[in-house]
Amino acid sequence: MSEFETARKQMVDSQIRPSDVTDRRLIAAFLDIPRHLFVPRARRASAYADSQVPVGDVRTLMRPRDIAKLVHAADIQPDELVLDIACARGYSTAILARMAGTVVGLESDEDSLGRASGLLADAGADNAVVIEGDLAAGVAKQGPFNVIFVNGAIDDVPQAWFDQLAPGGRLVAVIRKGPIGKATVFTKSAAGIGERQVFDAHVAPLLGFQAEAGFVL
């Protein structure tokens, strides 16, 4: 077993299994997919640590525990269509591809886009594709989606994302509430959008999705 394989197993055993992540498909995905290949070479030594990893000027890979708990909360089924927003180099896309029927990664960062397709191919994620686009606009022509997964903390969910959810669809994101974010599952039904908070998470903000500061009198 290589050094990275050992680190990956330790990541699962010490960070993911103890966090109430029980889906065997999800655990297998974290054991199989080489997280270190999706981060810059200079940061590979910390790829499996219980921490976030910058993967460029504008993207940060969430802690393994936070990704796992968010995906687990989304309750993704094998035949579902998933949109992965701000997917960076595609690690979350590769994980989601093990859970879903088809995954569309959406990214606007050119450096990440240039690397994602090759990395996904290497990971065997042949049911996933990464496309370039405006994150806030989503990808209406590819939807509606059963699940939308958001990489990074945001203050509010753009209406366009809700519009692209299928009936019964779920959107999972970390919503900023002061210094600590709240991992939240939004569910679309005929009655509207329901939401439930599932855990606290300290996640790097997704650039461009912070509310503007108002004037204080």
Phi, psi and omega per residue, in radians:
M1 nan 2.280 -3.110
S2 -1.289 2.934 3.107
E3 -1.020 -0.740 -3.117
F4 -1.232 -0.635 3.096
E5 -1.121 -0.699 3.087
T6 -1.109 -0.760 3.126
A7 -1.119 -0.642 -3.139
R8 -1.166 -0.731 3.101
K9 -1.126 -0.725 3.106
Q10 -1.099 -0.669 3.089
M11 -1.024 -0.818 -3.128
V12 -1.148 -0.787 -3.056
D13 -1.241 -0.564 -3.045
S14 -1.773 -0.396 -3.072
Q15 -1.960 -0.683 -2.980
I16 -1.653 -0.900 3.127
R17 -1.011 -0.728 -3.131
P18 -1.255 -0.088 -3.078
S19 -1.745 0.469 3.095
D20 1.104 0.502 3.023
V21 -1.662 1.907 -3.002
T22 -1.987 -0.137 -3.117
D23 -1.180 2.082 -3.083
R24 -1.153 -0.579 3.106
R25 -1.111 -0.707 -3.112
L26 -1.212 -0.762 3.100
I27 -1.068 -0.734 3.118
A28 -1.090 -0.661 3.122
A29 -1.094 -0.770 3.137
F30 -1.185 -0.539 3.089
L31 -1.268 -0.581 -3.018
D32 -1.543 -0.655 -2.958
I33 -1.485 2.178 -3.070
P34 -1.321 1.584 -3.100
R35 -0.971 -0.617 -3.062
H36 -1.114 -0.427 3.137
L37 -1.308 -0.276 -3.089
F38 -1.682 0.116 3.086
V39 -2.117 2.807 3.122
P40 -1.010 2.565 -3.091
R41 -0.944 -0.664 -3.099
A42 -1.176 -0.281 -3.098
R43 -1.951 0.161 -3.071
R44 -1.125 -0.489 -3.129
A45 -1.107 -0.442 -3.131
S46 -1.826 0.188 -3.045
A47 -1.050 -0.608 -3.049
Y48 -1.801 0.148 3.109
A49 -1.299 2.856 3.120
D50 -1.419 1.134 -3.073
S51 -2.753 2.874 3.045
Q52 -1.426 2.667 -3.098
V53 -2.246 2.064 3.045
P54 -1.095 2.363 3.134
V55 -2.101 0.288 3.140
G56 2.838 -2.951 -3.119
D57 -1.256 -0.441 -3.007
V58 -2.198 -0.046 -3.079
R59 -2.193 2.524 3.080
T60 -2.307 2.255 3.110
L61 -1.378 2.174 -3.114
M62 -1.118 2.800 3.045
R63 -0.976 2.543 3.108
P64 -0.947 -0.740 -3.130
R65 -1.044 -0.723 -3.100
D66 -1.229 -0.720 3.084
I67 -1.075 -0.814 -3.094
A68 -1.066 -0.783 -3.111
K69 -1.192 -0.626 3.093
L70 -1.160 -0.800 3.122
V71 -1.111 -0.726 3.122
H72 -1.049 -0.741 -3.121
A73 -1.165 -0.462 -3.128
A74 -1.274 -0.333 3.085
D75 0.937 0.965 -3.062
I76 -1.312 2.327 3.137
Q77 -1.762 2.717 -3.012
P78 -1.087 -0.332 -3.109
D79 -1.821 0.195 -3.004
E80 -1.616 2.756 3.120
L81 -1.783 2.232 -3.036
V82 -2.148 2.419 3.003
L83 -1.879 2.178 -3.120
D84 -1.907 1.825 -3.010
I85 -1.577 2.333 -3.107
A86 1.054 0.939 -2.990
C87 -1.365 -0.086 3.134
A88 0.952 -2.214 -3.096
R89 -1.475 0.010 2.965
G90 1.813 0.206 3.141
Y91 -1.098 -0.864 3.127
S92 -1.090 -0.618 3.109
T93 -1.083 -0.733 3.118
A94 -1.123 -0.713 3.085
I95 -1.094 -0.845 -3.120
L96 -1.090 -0.584 -3.129
A97 -1.127 -0.434 3.075
R98 -1.321 -0.312 -3.054
M99 -1.760 -0.530 -2.942
A100 -1.955 3.048 3.049
G101 -1.364 -0.793 -3.137
T102 -2.527 2.467 3.110
V103 -2.231 2.316 3.037
V104 -1.944 2.013 3.047
G105 -1.553 2.386 3.137
L106 -2.070 2.201 -3.098
E107 -2.531 2.570 3.104
S108 -2.010 -0.184 -3.117
D109 -1.456 2.117 -3.025
E110 -1.115 -0.695 -3.128
D111 -1.082 -0.773 3.122
S112 -1.122 -0.740 -3.123
L113 -1.058 -0.638 -3.098
G114 -1.198 -0.315 -3.084
R115 -1.886 -0.442 -2.938
A116 -1.090 -0.802 -3.043
S117 -1.069 -0.780 3.132
G118 -1.131 -0.698 3.134
L119 -1.159 -0.679 3.110
L120 -1.157 -0.674 3.094
A121 -1.103 -0.738 3.121
D122 -1.107 -0.551 -3.131
A123 -1.469 -0.024 3.130
G124 1.338 0.346 -3.119
A125 -1.534 1.208 -3.084
D126 -1.374 -0.038 3.065
N127 -1.805 0.341 -3.121
A128 -2.284 2.602 3.089
V129 -2.486 2.551 3.072
V130 -1.995 2.273 -3.127
I131 -2.180 2.768 3.132
E132 -1.584 2.472 3.099
G133 3.090 3.021 3.092
D134 -1.288 2.068 -3.066
L135 -1.035 -0.781 -3.082
A136 -1.126 -0.454 -3.109
A137 -1.444 -0.321 -3.077
G138 1.214 -2.728 3.135
V139 -2.413 1.327 -3.027
A140 -1.008 -0.638 -3.055
K141 -1.231 -0.286 3.120
Q142 -1.657 -0.217 -3.069
G143 -1.567 -2.951 0.052
P144 -1.320 2.708 -3.061
F145 -1.826 2.518 3.043
N146 -1.335 -0.569 3.134
V147 -2.461 2.409 2.975
I148 -2.091 2.184 -3.103
F149 -1.954 2.272 -3.058
V150 -1.992 2.142 3.139
N151 -1.629 1.715 3.140
G152 2.173 2.663 -3.114
A153 -1.389 2.430 3.139
I154 -2.278 2.765 3.113
D155 -1.496 -0.658 -3.128
D156 -2.524 2.702 3.121
V157 -1.585 2.165 3.081
P158 -1.049 2.468 3.140
Q159 -1.049 -0.559 -3.132
A160 -1.025 -0.606 3.124
W161 -1.179 -0.778 3.101
F162 -1.078 -0.687 -3.127
D163 -1.093 -0.467 -3.082
Q164 -1.619 0.072 3.046
L165 -1.435 2.399 3.021
A166 -1.293 2.799 3.030
P167 -0.966 2.272 -3.068
G168 1.464 -0.014 -3.106
G169 -1.247 2.723 -3.131
R170 -2.130 2.436 2.999
L171 -2.051 2.206 -3.141
V172 -2.026 2.286 -3.090
A173 -2.761 2.756 3.007
V174 -1.659 2.048 -3.115
I175 -1.706 2.196 -3.085
R176 -1.252 2.201 3.068
K177 -2.285 1.410 -3.044
G178 1.290 -2.536 -3.075
P179 -1.256 -0.368 -3.110
I180 -1.985 2.300 3.103
G181 -1.519 2.790 3.102
K182 -2.019 1.956 3.056
A183 -1.156 2.166 -2.957
T184 -2.279 2.429 3.026
V185 -1.871 2.065 3.053
F186 -1.758 2.319 -3.106
T187 -2.144 2.298 -3.109
K188 -1.654 2.274 3.086
S189 -2.438 3.104 3.120
A190 -1.075 -0.447 -3.118
A191 -1.457 -0.191 -3.124
G192 2.279 -2.634 -3.113
I193 -1.885 2.067 3.037
G194 -1.727 2.805 3.132
E195 -2.546 2.630 3.033
R196 -2.526 2.424 3.098
Q197 -1.545 2.386 -3.036
V198 -2.014 -0.496 3.055
F199 -2.946 2.841 3.063
D200 -1.491 2.519 -3.126
A201 -2.638 2.341 3.030
H202 -1.707 1.764 -3.018
V203 -2.168 2.422 3.107
A204 -1.022 2.431 -3.134
P205 -1.165 2.542 3.033
L206 -1.452 2.022 -3.037
L207 -1.018 2.356 3.125
G208 1.626 -0.016 -3.097
F209 -2.120 0.547 3.072
Q210 -1.853 2.415 3.117
A211 -1.161 2.487 3.103
E212 -1.219 2.432 3.124
A213 -1.196 2.333 3.122
G214 -1.604 3.014 3.105
F215 -1.382 2.423 3.102
V216 -1.919 2.150 -3.125
L217 -1.516 nan nan
